Amino acid sequence: MTSSVWHPFTQHGLREPIPLVERAEGAVLHTADGKSYIDAISSWWVTTHGHCNPKIMAAIAEQAGKLDQMIFAGWTHEPAEAVAAGLREIMPQNLTRVFFSDSGSTAVEVALKMALGYWHARGEARHRIVVMEHSYHGDTIGAMSVGARGVFNQAYEPLLFDVATMPFPAAGAEQAALDALEAICRKGDAAAFIVEPLVLGAGGMLFYAPETLARMQEICTQHDVLFIADEVMTGWGRTGTLLACEQAGVSPDILCLSKGLTGGAVPLAVTMANEAIFEAHWSTDRAKMFFHSSSYTANPLACAAARANLEIWREEPVRERIAVLAKRQAQWLDKLGSFCHFDNARQCGTIAALDLKTSGEGGYLDTLAPDLMAFFRERGILLRPLGNTVYVMPPYCIGEDQLADVWNAIGEAVISF
Ligand SMILES: *Cc1c(COP(=O)(O)O)cnc(C)c1O
């Protein structure tokens, strides 16, 4: 029987096999035909402590016996309050307010609306959003507008709003990129700068230095441009620290979190804001409230999962696990990065990436990616290269042997392609 499911980022016309997954634990997915796969990309960057983490699963089950879902406009519940309080403890101290939504894209939409609402309330004509070249912030129309333009959004391009773009601060070209940001900010019409701290994920695992991130924030502060950190992917330890911003000593005005917020178990997002942004919306006038909601805002089951994730960060040696994984990734990169088939071996915390030299055009549609994916799948490994960029971003619980299997398959791949 053929399936009616329309999959995301999938070209059904290519009729590539679509494995049917039945269950998962730790770093492994099990399919209905009895095979298993090492999940080397954390199921698209969400899974942090491993699949079906017992504490998170138990928290969801317990919550399911009490309260499933309820309106969050003007009502509240205990799991949401606990998550907000827990985030306040570990996130930058200036971020005093926690707004819930459902995904990374909605967290970004909320951030943009908060920033624009802030300037609107102050009666200042600042409407421009500033972005970084090659960035990715999600697939809704607003999130696409602040992301890189390309084959992904060609069809919608006429409807995407205008932004000002600073160049990517590639190694050696940082000063030019910072100068460009400063020139944009100096114009006085910029409401906010939104950026992925240290790692541009979907843009091809591009890394830049913490000092550059710190300089970008300085420039924004100097020119009164709100600084939005999109840590949807980089948050929750991926870059070696809880937040990537930490490495630069940066406290953003607005922070977007999702993916690892629930340990990657269920969808949930937050947009955290500083007090000035909250206050700009504070009034006795109902016309000035923050007009945003989604039906499932702060779903109690999702909040219970996020609360369990916060407990895991508090009680378990998560940071040590991350440090060990980062060290192993470095060793593997060391071993393979010098192969003549690879370019640009790079690492940021638990994320390791390298570019396969290709005869194709490079970029996302490089024909190498689907062939590589199939190659890895045959070897029981879930990897999903971005064009010719192969990267490994595993859950922190991945075993030494499992990681070795992944890297050995990558080593094998360069010989075969
Ligand atoms: C994944 C991602 C998003 C979008 O999150 P979704 O939950 O897929 O909507 C936004 N920003 C960054 C940096 C991401 O990596």
The ligand as an SDF file (V2000), in Angstrom:
LIG
                    3D

 15 15  0  0  0  0  0  0  0  0999 V2000
   15.8580   24.4010   13.4570 C   0  0  0  0  0  0  0  0  0  0  0  0
   16.0710   25.8550   13.5850 C   0  0  0  0  0  0  0  0  0  0  0  0
   14.9930   26.7550   13.6020 C   0  0  0  0  0  0  0  0  0  0  0  0
   13.5770   26.3260   13.3380 C   0  0  0  0  0  0  0  0  0  0  0  0
   13.0960   25.4570   14.3050 O   0  0  0  0  0  0  0  0  0  0  0  0
   11.8070   24.5400   13.9800 P   0  0  0  0  0  0  0  0  0  0  0  0
   11.4800   23.9170   15.2800 O   0  0  0  0  0  0  0  0  0  0  0  0
   12.2490   23.5640   12.9340 O   0  0  0  0  0  0  0  0  0  0  0  0
   10.7520   25.4640   13.4850 O   0  0  0  0  0  0  0  0  0  0  0  0
   15.2640   28.0790   13.8330 C   0  0  0  0  0  0  0  0  0  0  0  0
   16.5080   28.5110   14.0230 N   0  0  0  0  0  0  0  0  0  0  0  0
   17.5740   27.6890   14.0070 C   0  0  0  0  0  0  0  0  0  0  0  0
   18.9360   28.2360   14.2580 C   0  0  0  0  0  0  0  0  0  0  0  0
   17.3930   26.3340   13.7670 C   0  0  0  0  0  0  0  0  0  0  0  0
   18.4540   25.5150   13.6980 O   0  0  0  0  0  0  0  0  0  0  0  0
  1  2  1  0
  2  3  1  0
  2 14  2  0
  3  4  1  0
  3 10  2  0
  4  5  1  0
  5  6  1  0
  6  7  2  0
  6  8  1  0
  6  9  1  0
 10 11  1  0
 11 12  2  0
 12 13  1  0
 12 14  1  0
 14 15  1  0
M  END
$$$$
